[in-house]
Amino acid sequence: MEPPRLIATALPEELGALLRRARGVRRREGAFEGSLGGRRVRLACTGSGPRRAARGLDRLLGDGPASLVIGAGIAGALTPGLALGDVVVARWVRDHDGEAPASDQAWRGRALRLGARPAVAVSVDRVVTRPDDRLLLARDLPADTVASVDMESAAWSRAAERRRVPCLILRAISDGSSEVLPDYLAECLDAEGGLSRARVVARALARPRSLRPLLRLRRQAREAAERLSRFVEQLLRTEA
């Protein structure tokens, strides 16, 4: 029997959206097993930030074989032209260490045929809150490049390559390239380099005027996660 597809997320909300679409779900060894789109899957949250993403995915692959890793989650638009809810598939992945392995070509083609946008996935080790910071990250990319920004894609891609498992990076856009996020988000990382929700809440309560944009971002993130879960289900159904 072919090993299941392993779907990794960074945030519980991303995982929750997928679990609501899965069937016959049961918990086993730190992950969930079931079916999605008619295919056997394991679903798990690695945690946010590059260190947790790499360590978490390596552990999951060590716990059992996988025929494919799908790194799935929300992302910000790094360049103009991406709308909220757009699903992008990484044709190229990079971070401060350089290029990471690209998404599996065959699976990338399936995603494109279903309407995903081809994009460069740029992974960073901090939350990008200002449009000017996005411009700086995008300045080394070729002209007219479509790109998204996140914290885990490169780590997932490298972890899958080390285990010799094909990988597909899918993201849904939760905030636009010109959107200004609360600046304190960049200062709310924990010791592992992931976003600390406790710190975000504390800073938001200290700055009540930031609650409205923060709640808007939360709503957009949840909507993007739901959009991505529908896409992943449809993608898996194409090979069922």
Summary of the structure (lengths in Angstrom):
residues: 240
radius of gyration: 16.8
end to end distance: 14.2
largest distance: 54.7
contacts: 867
relative contact order: 0.21
helix: 39%
strand: 28%
